[in-house]
Amino acid sequence: MCGIAGVVGRRDDLAATVAAMGATVAHRGPDSEGIYLDARLPVGFAHRRLAILDLTPNGHQPMTSCSGRFVVTYNGELYNYRELAAQVGAPALASDTAVLLACVERFGVAESLKRFNGMFAFALLDREAKAVHLVRDRFGEKPLYVAELGNGVHFASELRAIEAVPGISLEIDPDAVEELLRFKCIGGHRTIYRDVIKLLPGHHLTIDANTAGRKSLERYWAPPMPFDEGSGEASLEELDSALEASVRMRLRADVPVGALLSGGVDSAVVSTIAAAHHSELHTFTAGVGDPDYDERAQARAVATALGTQHHEIEITEGDLLALVRDLPSTYDEPYADSSAIPTLALMRFVRSEVKVALTGDGGDELFGGYPRYRLAPLTWSVARALPSALVSDRAETMARVLDHFARLSPRFPRSLRERSLDWVAGLLAASSGATSFAEHYRNVRSDTHSPASLLHQRWQTPDGTDAGEQVGYGNHLAAMMHDDLLNYLPDDILVKVDRAAMSVGLETRVPMLDADVLEVAWRLPLEVGVGENRDKAALREILARRLSGISIPREKRGFGVPLAGWLRGPLREWAEDLLSVSSLERVGLLDAAAVRTLWQRHQSGKNLHHPLWAILALQAWTLQRTGSVTSA
């Protein structure tokens, strides 16, 4: 993986702009750097290389095809580069970048994208057709930011490179701020800046290299429908075979490879398959010392059974301040998933041992593992059981009843037991007038149901938040899984891992996010793939067949942290400074009185850490990146 940047457009300072943009992503590729300026067209590419395959100078980028027609700056990996090299009649090619160019020359861009199995974001100049192709991988593992301005199109792996463009206007998008407060991240095509977008996963944008105008925007891949009865049922044997093929391809590297191993079934399956094909596999786990969140014991048991070289770290309260202060620069734009704290610490630790790490991400989306998949239908039934006006008026009472049963019965979703009464009441009130389950699920995914109430009056707009792409299903579980694959996965989970890993030059690979694995997983019968208990039954069965005697808890914990207590303890002073009236007024985005009330209620014992963390992320990023925002 690498860092890329570039410009398509007639700028007097083209060379300097491209160089400045490339310098900002140096951390993504510390091994070498390169710049390409076309002699005839107003196009410039920058590249920072993280060498994983073909460590020789032959892998240097930007790279030109053998014919000279194509030039690419490319971030990612083509896992099936060996098979592709054979298809183009060049089996000796050792660089996946060279294979990419050979495929494009042989098959064209559209057909090549169908054949690529990998994670990537790249810019490809076709000098003959005078066009630049901007492409992002199917699942959105690799980021690609685009700013279409009056003097050209600017693109990069990270937002900071766009910020480096001379003369660019960086106006905060209030809809993006509201989306951050609601969903912990800024999703879809939006960014924190009004005039900068993200290219969506599975999309291909073509730019006229002469005029810098759009020629086309196409979606070259979309995920299949979960549990589509017309596609034929798959078997566990097919799934096991697809997972093994995916893991084996993702072990291809000319540098040391490891695996992230939590206490969950997803990473256990990936590590088990990897260990069968990699005799000296390193595995890595992080913990926070709190038994309610620490899964090191389960991970250690799996590592011992596999015989891996296992490594552990514990994140102590003494580590917290340094980590949270690094989050704004690491995550490039406001990002409020608190599991970024241990993720950043773990990635720094992993990089000291290996250069590539496999992860278990994607398992929850493919096999229905999130606790909210049980929570959402339950609360939807409650919200629809009575007239909407009554539900809205009695939301707090109904929330107390649900909370009572949740604490008495382990059958209630853990996510409900851990949420505050305020949140449950807000969910019921927000969904009392919902016209569809998709709208209700948007509320379930929200950390706060009235984000506009936290904004300063001058920033309030009609609700502009976007739940992302939605597909209607009669099957609620299928709808939630599909929604999360399209939105939550690329906007939150993959952002968390990519930015933390690439901040230290570590490449992460995600075997679950393979088109063949997805296709098989979503053709499994529901009771086989997900299971009656919504516990990723297929993965548990595969793990049991491959690694007997290992028990994985059925209740998903995730990579969580005791944030509520931290904000009353070791992080209180840091948070108090960011949430002081003077800091809130300096930034000017939020209503100081509303935020102070939220903060004081949390300190008095109400667990309001979820909305507070989004506020803190916004404050910390704005003060570090721009200093203040003075107008809407």
N, C-alpha and C positions, 0 to 999 in steps of 0.2 A: 504494500500500500504506500501511498505517496500523498503529496500535496500538489494541487494543480491550480493554475490561474491563467487568465488571458483576456485579451481585448479584440473585438472585431469592430473596427471603426476608424475613421480618419482623425487622429489626434496628432498635433504637433509634437507632443511629448509621449508618443506611443512607447518607445523603448524604455524610457524612464518609468512610465506607469506600469508596464509589465514587470519590470525588475522590482519595483516597490511592492507590487501585489505578491509576487513570488516570495519575497523576503519574509512576509508575514506568516507564511505557512511552512517555514523552515523546520519546525518541530515535527511536522508530519513526515519529513523525509530528510534525515540528517546525513545520509550517505553520499549524496552528490546533488548538483544543481545544474540546470540548463535553461537556456532561453532560445526561442526561435522567433525570428522576425522575417516575414515573407518579403521577398524582393519586389514582388509586383502587386500584391494585395495588402490592404490595411489590416493585417492580422498579426498578432503577437501572442505566443504561448510561453508560459513559465512552468517549470517543473522542479519539484524537490523529491528526491528518490529515497525510499526505504527499500533497500535491496533484500529480496526474499528468494527470488528465482534468478538464476544466472547472475552471480555476484560480480561478473567481469564488466568492463566498460561496454561490452556489447549490449547491455541492457540500458544504457544511458538514454535519457529523454530530454526534450521532445525527440521523437524518432520518426524518420522518414522511410516510407516504403521503398522496396527495391526499384520500382519504376520511377519514383520521385513524385508520383501523383498525390499521395496521401501523407499527411503529417499528423501525429497524434501526441497529445499530452494526456496521460492515463493514470488513474488512481484505482487500484484494486488488484484482483487476481482472477484469471480464467482457470478454474480448477481442471477443466477438461482440455487444457492446452496440448497435451500429448496426442489425444484423439483428434483434435482439430488439425494439428500439424500433419498427421497422417492423411487427413482428408484433403489437404491442399498440396500433398506430395512433397512435403519438406519435413520429414520426421526428425531431422537433426537439429531443428530449431530448439534452443534451450530457453528462450525468453518468451513469456506469454505475450509481451507487448509486440514482439516481432510476429508471433502467431496471429494476433489480432489484425495487424496490418495485412498479412498474407491472406487472411480470410476475406477481408474487405475487398482486396484486389481480385480475389477469385469469385466471390459470391455476391458482392455488393453489401451495403450497410444493412438493409432490411433483412435479408436472408441470414447474414452473419449473426444478427441479434437473436434470431430464432435458435441458432446453434450454440450460442455462448452459455456456459454454465459457470456462473461466477458472481462476484460482487464488484461493482465498478461504477465509476463516473468518469467520463472522458469527453474531450473535445477533439474532433477529427476534421482537419482541413482537407477538402477535396479541391486541389488546385485547378483541375480541369473543369469541374462543374462550378467553380467559384462559390463554394458553399462550405459552411462550418456546421458540423453536426454535434449537438450537445446531447449526451445520453446518460441516463441513470439506470442502475440495475433493477431487477424485477421487484425485490422486496424493499428497496430503499436502504440497504446497508451502508452505502457510501453517499455522502451529501454532495449537492451541487447547487450553489447559490447563483442567481442571475439577476443583473440589473440592466434593464433596457432603457438607456438614457438618450438624450438628444444627440450626443456625440459618439454613440456606439453601444455595443453590448459588452458588458463586463461579466465575467464568471469566475468562480473560485470554489475550492473545497470548503472554505470557511468564510464567515461573514466579515471577519477582520480584514481580509484582503480587499473586499469591496470598500470598506472604510478608508483604505489607503489610496483610493482613486482621487487624484487632485480635483478639487472643485465640486465633488459630489455633495448633494443635499441629502442629509440623513434625518428625515422627519419621522418621529415616533408615530406608529399606527395605533390609535386608541382601541381599535377592535382586537389587535394582537395582545394588547395589555389585558383586556377583559378576558380573552381566551386563556392567557397564562393564569390568571386568577382562578378561572373555572377548572381548567384541565391540567395544570402544572407545567404545561409546555405550550409552545406555539406551533400549531399543526397545519397540515395541508400545504398549500402553496405560500402561506403567509410567513413573514418574518417580523421582527420587532420594528423594522423600517418599512414605511409605506411603499417606497419605490424599489424594494428588493424582494424577489420571490425565491422560493425553492422549486427546482424542477421536481415534479412528483415521481415516485417510483414507477418503473416500467414505461417511462415516457422518453420521447425522442423529439428534440426541438432542432429545426433546421434554420440557419441564418444565412442570408445573402451576404457573401464575403465582400462584395463591392459596396452595397448600400447599408449594411448592418440591419436590414429589415427582416422581419419574420417571413419565411417561406412556408413553413408548416409546423404544426405541433401534433404529434401522433402518439397514441398509446399502443405500444407494440406488444404488451402482455398484460393480462388481467387474470386474477386467480379464479379457479373453477368454483362452482357452488358446492358448499358442504352438503354431504348426504343426499346428493342428487341421485334419485332412484334410477334415472335413465342412463347413468354412466356405468352401471355394473358394479357388483360388490368386489372389493379387494379382500385379501387374506392377510393374516399376521405374518405369514411367511414372505409375502410380497413386501410388506412394510419393513421387516427385518433386513431383507436383501437391499432395499432402497436406502435404508439408513447406513448399512455397511458400505455401500458404494459411495455414498456421500462423504462419510467420515474418511474413507481411504483416499479419496481425491483431495480432501482438505488437509491431509497429512503431507502432501507433496510440498517440499521446501528444501532449500539448500542451507538452512539455518536451524538451530534447535527449536523444537515444537513442544508445547505443553498443553494442559487443559485446565480450565477453571472448574472446580469441583465444590458445589454447595452440598447441602444435605438433601437436595431434591432429586426426584427420579429423572428429570431431563438430563442434567449434567452427569448423573450416574450412568445412564445409557450411553451417552457420547463417550465418556471416559472408558467405559468397559469395552466398547468396540475399538477405540483408539489404542488401548493397551494391548489388544490382541494383535495389532499390526505394528506396534512401536515398542520395542523391547526396553527402551530407556525413557518412558514417558514421565514427565514431571507433572504433578498436579498441585493445585494451589487453592487455598481456602483462607477466608478472613472471618474474624468474629469480633464482636463488640463487648464481650464479657457478660452481657445480660442474658440469663438462661432463656428468656422468652424470645430472644432474637438470634441467639448463637447456635449455629448448626455444625460447628467444627467436629463434634463427636461423631455425628452421622457420616460426615465427609471422610473423617479419619478411618472409620470402619470400612468404607468402600475402598479407599486407597490401600489399606492393608490387605484386603482380599485380592486386589488387583496386583499388588506388588509394585506400585509406582513409587517414584521418588517424590515423596509428599512434603509440601511446605505449608506452614501456617503463619499467619500474623494475627495479632490482636490489636484492635484500634482502641486506644485508651483515651480517657478524657483529656489527657495532656496533648494528644494529637489533634484534637478537634479544631481548635482555633486556626491553626495553620492550614488545615484542609478546607474549612469553609471560606477562608479568605482567598483561597486559590480557585474556588468554583467559578466566579464570574469570568476570569480570564480563560479558564479551561473550557467552559461551555459556550463561549463566544456570543451567545445572546441569553436573555433571562431564561432560566430553566430551574424547575422547582420540585423535581423528584428527589426526596431526601436520601434515597439509596445511592445517589451520586457520591455521597461522602465515603462510604466504605468502598465503592467501586473505584474511585480515584486512588485511594490508599492501596487497594489490591493491585491495580494496574502498575503502579510504581514499583511494587514489590516483585511482581511477575517479570517485569522488564529486566530486572537484575539477573534473572536466570535464563530466560528464553526471549526470542524475538517474535514468535508466533504462538497464539493460544486459542484453542477451541473453546466454545461456550455452548451452553444448553439452551440459549434463548430461542424462542419460537414454539417451545413445547406446549405452553399454555394456550396459545392461539390455535395450534393444530389439533390439540387433544382435549380442549375444554377444561383447562385446569384452574381458571381464576375463580375464587370464592364468589365474586359478584355474579357468576353465571347461575348461582342458586339464589343469591340475594335479589336480583332484578325481577325474576318472575314472582317471587314472594311479595315484594313491595308493590309490584304492578297489580297483583290481585287485591291487595289491601286498598290501594288508591282507587280502584274501579268498583270496589264493593259497595260504596255509598255515593250519594250525590256529591259532585265536586265541591260545592260550597260548604257542605258539612265536613268533608275531609280537610279542606283548607282551614276551616275554623277550629277543628279539633285535632289538628296535626300533632300538636305537642302531646296531647293525651294519648293518641294512638301510638306515638313514638315510645312513650313510657311503657305501654302494654307490650309492644314488640321487644323492647329492651328487657323487660321482666322475663319473658319467655326465652329470649336469647341467652340470658345468664343462667337459666335453669336447665336448658336443654343443649347438649353438644351438637344436636342435629341442626340447629340454626347456624347459618354461615358465620365463620369467625369474623368476616369483614363487618357484619352487623354488630357483633359483640364488642368490637374495637372502636366503632364510630360513636361520636358524641350524640346525645339526644337532640341537640340543636341541628346536627346534620340530618338525622333521620326525619325529624319534623320538617326540615326544609325540603327534603326529598319528596315526602308525601304531599306537602303543599304545592311544590312545583309540578308534580306529576298529576295532581288532582284534575287539572284541565288538559292533560296531554291527550292528543288525538291519535297517537300511535305508540306502539311499543318502542320504536326507534327513538322517538322523542323522550320517552321515559328512560331508556338506556343512556341517553345523553346526560340526563340528570343523575343517574347512578354513577356515571364516570366523573361527575363534577365534584370538586373539593368544596366549592361554595356555590349556592344556588342563586345568589343575588350579587354577582361581582360588580355590577354597576354601582351598588350602594357604597362600595369601598373607594370608588374613583372620585377625584376632585370634580366639582360640578362642571368646570369648563371642559373636562375630558369625557363627560358622559354623552353617549350616543344611543340611538335605538339599538337594541341587541344585535350586534354584528358578529357575534361568535358563530363559528361554523363547526359542527360536529364532524366535518369531513365527509367523504363519500359514503353513502348509505345505499344498501340494497334491501328491498322489502322481502320478507319471508313469512310464511305462516309459522315456521318452526323458530321459536324464540332463541334457542341455543345456537342454531345455525346463523341467525341474524347477528348475534353478539360476537361469535367467533369471526365471522366475515368482517364485521365492523372493526374489530380489534386488529385483524391482520392488515387492513387498509389504513388504519389511523393510529391507534395506540402503539402498535409495534414500531412503525417507522418514525413516529413523532416523539415518542418517549423512550422506549426500551433501547432501540438501536442508536439513538442520539447519545444516551447515557454511556453506552459501551464505547462507541466510536470516538467521542471527544476525549474521554478519559484515557483510553488506550493510545490514541495518536498523539496526545500531549507529551508522551514519553517515547514515541517511536515504537510502539508495540502493535503488531497486526493481530486482530481477532477474527476468527472464522466461525461461522454458524451453520453446522451441518443440518440442523432441522430446516433451515431456509434453503431448501433445494426444491426446484419445481417438481421433480419426480417424487420426492418424499411427500410433498403437499398433495399431489394428485392421488397417491395411494392412500394417504391418511384420511382424506375426505371422501374416499370411496368405501372405507370400512363401514360395516353396520354400526349404528350409533352405540349399541350396547357393547360392541367390541372395542371401538376406538376410544370412546369417552367413558363408558361404563355407567351403570345405574347411579353410582355415587358421585359422578362428575370428578373422578380421580385419575384421569389419564390411564384408563385400564390397559390400553394397548402397550404403552411404554412399560407399565409395571409387569405385564406378562413377558415382554421381551427381556427385561432385566432379570426376571426370575429364571428364564431359560438359560441365560448366559452367565448369571452370577447368583448361585443359590446361597441361601442362608443370610441374605442381607434384607433388612426390614427398613423400608422408607416410610416415614410418617405420611398419612393420607391428607392431613390438613396442610395446605400450602402456607408457608411463612413468607417467602420472598426474601429479598436482600434488605430487610427492614432494619430500622434503628429505633432506639427509645427516644424519639425526638421530643415527645411531650415533656419528659423529665429533663432532657438536655437544655431545653429552653427555659426551664426553671432553675437550672443548675449551671454547668460549665459554659453554656452559650448565652446565659442571661445578659451579662454585661455587653457582649458583642451585639446582641439583638436590641437591647435597650438603646444603644447608641444609634443604630439604624432607624429605630422607630421613635426616636425623640421628635418632638414637635419641630425643632429646628431642622433636623434631617429631612423630615417629611415635607416641610415647606420649601426646603432648598430644591428637592427633586420636583415637587409640584404636581405629581401624577395622582396622588391619593388624598382622600379626605382624612386629615389628621385626626379629627375627633373620632371618626368611625374606627380608625386603626388603633388609636389609643384605647378605646373601649374594648376592642377585641383582645388586645394585649393584656389589659388589666384583668379581664375575665379569665384568661388563660392562667395568669399568675394566681388567681384565687382558687384554682382547682378545676375549672372547665377545660377539657382537652380540645383546644382550638388550634392545635399545632399545624394541621393541614393548611388551612387558609393563611395562617401566619407565615408559613414557610414560603409560600408563593410571594407574599408581600416582601419578605426579607430578600428573596432572590431578586426581585425587581429593584428594590432599593440599593442593594449591594452592587448590582450590575450597572445601574444608572450612575451611581456616584463614582464607580471605578472607571467607567467607559466614557461617559459624557459630562460628568460633573453635575449637571442639572438639566431640567427641561422647563423652559420658561413659558411656552404657549402651546395651545392645542392646534 
